[in-house]
Amino acid sequence: MTQFVLAGVLGLLFAFGTFLVLRRDIVRVVWGVTIISQAANVYLVTMGGLAGSVPILGHGPPDDPATITDPLVQALVLTAIVISFGTTAFALVLTYRIHEEHGTIDLRELGETGGES
């Protein structure tokens, strides 16, 4: 049952992120890309396995080593979250700079100016 709920939530996240990427406002495009990247992170964690014991070995070896959750997936997703945060912040700063230069963040209006400052 949990897999079906997560699959539905992931589908909604990817759909909403795609909807935002197709908007005219640059800020909505940035948030759409961010939502899609976070949905990909949730997908990776889901595929890494939800069941299993913690990957920290305490007082001796585990009874069944096959039941331990793979920590590599969690480490890669944590790295992806940090990189995504940095690129989102950078994209929002660039959006602010575009608004200062052109007075708008509408993609169609920016395309009509043709690079004029």
Backbone as numpy.savetxt, mean C-alpha at the origin, in Angstrom:
# Nx Ny Nz CAx CAy CAz Cx Cy Cz
-13.58 -19.50 6.23 -14.39 -18.30 6.23 -13.54 -17.04 6.23
-12.45 -17.06 6.99 -11.58 -15.89 7.08 -10.96 -15.55 5.73
-10.60 -16.56 4.96 -10.00 -16.32 3.65 -10.96 -15.61 2.72
-12.24 -15.95 2.78 -13.23 -15.31 1.92 -13.44 -13.85 2.31
-13.45 -13.58 3.60 -13.60 -12.19 4.07 -12.39 -11.37 3.63
-11.19 -11.91 3.82 -9.99 -11.19 3.41 -9.93 -11.00 1.89
-10.36 -11.98 1.15 -10.39 -11.84 -0.31 -11.36 -10.74 -0.72
-12.51 -10.67 -0.08 -13.47 -9.61 -0.38 -12.94 -8.23 -0.01
-12.31 -8.12 1.16 -11.75 -6.84 1.59 -10.62 -6.42 0.65
-9.79 -7.36 0.25 -8.70 -7.03 -0.67 -9.25 -6.58 -2.02
-10.28 -7.24 -2.49 -10.89 -6.83 -3.75 -11.46 -5.42 -3.67
-12.10 -5.10 -2.54 -12.64 -3.75 -2.36 -11.53 -2.71 -2.26
-10.44 -3.05 -1.57 -9.32 -2.11 -1.47 -8.69 -1.84 -2.84
-8.47 -2.90 -3.60 -7.89 -2.71 -4.94 -8.85 -1.92 -5.84
-10.15 -2.19 -5.74 -11.13 -1.46 -6.55 -11.18 0.01 -6.16
-11.19 0.30 -4.86 -11.24 1.68 -4.41 -9.95 2.42 -4.77
-8.81 1.75 -4.65 -7.55 2.38 -5.05 -7.52 2.67 -6.54
-8.02 1.76 -7.35 -8.08 1.99 -8.79 -9.03 3.13 -9.12
-10.16 3.19 -8.42 -11.10 4.29 -8.61 -10.43 5.64 -8.32
-9.65 5.71 -7.25 -8.99 6.96 -6.91 -7.88 7.32 -7.90
-7.18 6.32 -8.42 -6.10 6.59 -9.38 -6.68 7.20 -10.67
-7.90 6.88 -11.00 -8.51 7.38 -12.23 -9.18 8.74 -12.07
-9.04 9.38 -10.92 -9.62 10.70 -10.69 -8.74 11.80 -11.27
-9.28 13.03 -11.34 -8.56 14.17 -11.92 -7.68 14.88 -10.90
-7.93 14.70 -9.63 -7.21 15.40 -8.58 -5.92 14.63 -8.23
-4.80 15.34 -8.17 -3.52 14.67 -7.91 -3.49 14.03 -6.53
-4.08 14.68 -5.53 -4.07 14.13 -4.18 -4.83 12.80 -4.14
-5.93 12.72 -4.86 -6.68 11.45 -4.91 -5.88 10.36 -5.62
-5.12 10.75 -6.62 -4.27 9.77 -7.31 -3.20 9.24 -6.34
-2.60 10.12 -5.57 -1.58 9.70 -4.60 -2.19 8.76 -3.57
-3.37 9.10 -3.05 -4.01 8.23 -2.07 -4.44 6.90 -2.70
-4.82 6.92 -3.96 -5.16 5.67 -4.64 -3.96 4.73 -4.75
-2.82 5.29 -5.10 -1.60 4.47 -5.17 -1.24 3.94 -3.79
-1.41 4.76 -2.76 -1.12 4.32 -1.40 -2.05 3.19 -0.97
-3.33 3.31 -1.28 -4.28 2.24 -0.92 -3.96 0.96 -1.66
-3.59 1.06 -2.93 -3.23 -0.14 -3.68 -1.99 -0.80 -3.09
-1.00 -0.01 -2.70 0.21 -0.60 -2.12 -0.08 -1.26 -0.78
-0.95 -0.65 0.02 -1.31 -1.27 1.30 -2.13 -2.54 1.09
-2.97 -2.54 0.07 -3.72 -3.77 -0.25 -2.77 -4.88 -0.68
-1.73 -4.53 -1.42 -0.74 -5.54 -1.80 0.00 -6.07 -0.57
0.25 -5.20 0.41 0.89 -5.66 1.65 -0.01 -6.62 2.42
-1.29 -6.30 2.50 -2.22 -7.20 3.18 -2.30 -8.53 2.44
-2.27 -8.47 1.11 -2.29 -9.70 0.31 -1.06 -10.57 0.62
0.11 -9.94 0.70 1.33 -10.70 0.99 1.28 -11.35 2.37
0.80 -10.62 3.36 0.69 -11.18 4.71 -0.31 -12.33 4.71
-1.41 -12.17 4.00 -2.42 -13.22 3.93 -1.85 -14.47 3.27
-1.11 -14.30 2.20 -0.54 -15.45 1.51 0.61 -16.07 2.30
1.22 -15.29 3.19 2.28 -15.83 4.04 1.74 -16.78 5.10
0.48 -16.73 5.34 -0.14 -17.64 6.30 -0.62 -16.91 7.53
-1.85 -17.19 7.91 -2.41 -16.58 9.10 -2.28 -17.48 10.32
-2.19 -18.78 10.09 -2.08 -19.72 11.19 -0.62 -20.06 11.44
-0.33 -20.47 12.63 1.02 -20.86 12.98 1.47 -20.16 14.24
2.59 -20.64 14.75 3.11 -20.05 15.98 4.12 -18.96 15.64
4.48 -18.20 16.65 5.43 -17.11 16.45 6.79 -17.65 16.06
7.53 -16.93 15.23 8.81 -17.44 14.76 9.96 -17.29 15.75
9.67 -16.89 16.99 10.72 -16.75 18.00 10.82 -18.05 18.78
12.02 -18.59 18.83 12.23 -19.83 19.56 12.58 -19.48 21.00
11.79 -19.99 21.93 11.97 -19.68 23.34 12.85 -20.69 24.04
12.22 -21.63 24.70 12.92 -22.62 25.52 13.06 -23.95 24.79
13.85 -23.94 23.76 14.08 -25.17 23.02 13.36 -25.19 21.70
13.59 -26.25 20.92 12.97 -26.34 19.59 11.47 -26.58 19.69
10.73 -26.14 18.67 9.27 -26.38 18.69 8.95 -27.85 18.44
7.72 -28.22 18.80 7.29 -29.60 18.59 7.25 -29.93 17.11
6.67 -29.05 16.30 6.56 -29.26 14.86 7.04 -28.00 14.15
8.24 -28.01 13.56 8.77 -26.81 12.91 7.92 -26.33 11.73
7.07 -27.19 11.18 6.24 -26.80 10.03 5.13 -25.84 10.43
4.83 -25.74 11.73 3.74 -24.86 12.18 4.20 -23.43 12.45
5.47 -23.15 12.30 5.98 -21.80 12.56 5.71 -20.92 11.35
5.21 -19.71 11.60 4.95 -18.74 10.53 6.27 -18.20 10.00
6.36 -18.05 8.69 7.58 -17.57 8.06 7.78 -16.08 8.37
8.87 -15.68 9.03 9.07 -14.28 9.38 9.55 -13.43 8.20
9.99 -14.04 7.12 10.49 -13.29 5.98 9.39 -12.44 5.34
8.20 -12.98 5.24 7.09 -12.23 4.65 6.78 -11.00 5.49
6.77 -11.17 6.80 6.48 -10.04 7.69 7.56 -8.98 7.60
8.81 -9.38 7.49 9.90 -8.41 7.37 9.83 -7.65 6.05
9.51 -8.35 4.96 9.39 -7.68 3.67 8.22 -6.70 3.63
7.11 -7.07 4.25 5.95 -6.17 4.28 6.24 -4.96 5.14
6.93 -5.15 6.26 7.31 -4.00 7.09 8.20 -3.04 6.31
9.15 -3.57 5.55 10.01 -2.74 4.72 9.19 -2.02 3.65
8.24 -2.72 3.04 7.39 -2.10 2.02 6.53 -0.99 2.60
6.07 -1.15 3.84 5.26 -0.10 4.48 6.10 1.15 4.71
7.32 0.99 5.16 8.19 2.14 5.40 8.51 2.85 4.10
8.83 2.10 3.05 9.13 2.71 1.75 7.89 3.40 1.19
6.73 2.79 1.34 5.49 3.39 0.87 5.19 4.69 1.60
5.45 4.74 2.89 5.25 5.96 3.66 6.14 7.08 3.13
7.40 6.76 2.87 8.33 7.77 2.35 7.94 8.28 0.97
7.55 7.38 0.08 7.17 7.82 -1.26 5.85 8.59 -1.25
4.93 8.23 -0.35 3.68 8.98 -0.24 3.95 10.39 0.26
4.81 10.52 1.25 5.16 11.85 1.75 5.82 12.68 0.65
6.71 12.07 -0.10 7.38 12.77 -1.20 6.37 13.20 -2.27
5.43 12.33 -2.62 4.43 12.66 -3.64 3.51 13.79 -3.16
3.18 13.80 -1.87 2.34 14.88 -1.36 3.09 16.21 -1.34
4.38 16.18 -1.06 5.18 17.42 -1.12 5.27 17.91 -2.56
5.45 17.00 -3.51 5.46 17.40 -4.91 4.11 17.97 -5.34
3.04 17.40 -4.83 1.71 17.93 -5.13 1.56 19.35 -4.60
2.05 19.59 -3.40 2.00 20.94 -2.82 2.80 21.91 -3.68
3.94 21.47 -4.14 4.79 22.33 -4.99 4.10 22.62 -6.33
3.44 21.64 -6.90 2.69 21.85 -8.15 1.58 22.87 -7.92
0.90 22.77 -6.77 -0.16 23.73 -6.47 0.40 25.14 -6.32
1.57 25.27 -5.71 2.19 26.59 -5.59 2.57 27.16 -6.95
3.08 26.32 -7.83 3.54 26.79 -9.15 2.39 27.12 -10.09
1.38 26.25 -10.13 0.33 26.36 -11.14 -1.02 26.83 -10.59
-1.20 26.81 -9.28 -2.46 27.25 -8.70 -3.58 26.23 -8.80
-3.28 25.03 -9.23 -4.29 23.97 -9.34 -3.62 22.61 -9.19
-4.43 21.62 -8.81 -3.94 20.23 -8.79 -4.81 19.34 -9.68
-5.61 19.97 -10.52 -6.44 19.25 -11.48 -5.56 18.81 -12.65
-5.57 17.51 -12.95 -4.69 16.99 -13.99 -5.03 17.53 -15.38
-6.31 17.75 -15.67 -6.68 18.27 -16.99 -6.21 19.70 -17.15
-6.36 20.51 -16.12 -5.88 21.89 -16.21 -4.37 21.95 -16.31
-3.68 21.07 -15.63 -2.22 21.01 -15.73 -1.78 20.58 -17.11
-2.54 19.67 -17.72 -2.21 19.22 -19.08 -2.44 20.29 -20.12
-3.41 21.17 -19.89 -3.70 22.24 -20.83 -2.64 23.33 -20.81
-1.98 23.53 -19.66 -0.96 24.58 -19.59 0.27 24.19 -20.38
0.50 22.90 -20.58 1.59 22.43 -21.42 2.97 22.79 -20.91
3.14 22.83 -19.59 4.44 23.10 -19.02 4.76 24.57 -18.87
3.82 25.45 -19.12 4.06 26.88 -18.95 4.10 27.19 -17.46
4.95 28.12 -17.07 5.05 28.51 -15.65 4.52 29.90 -15.44
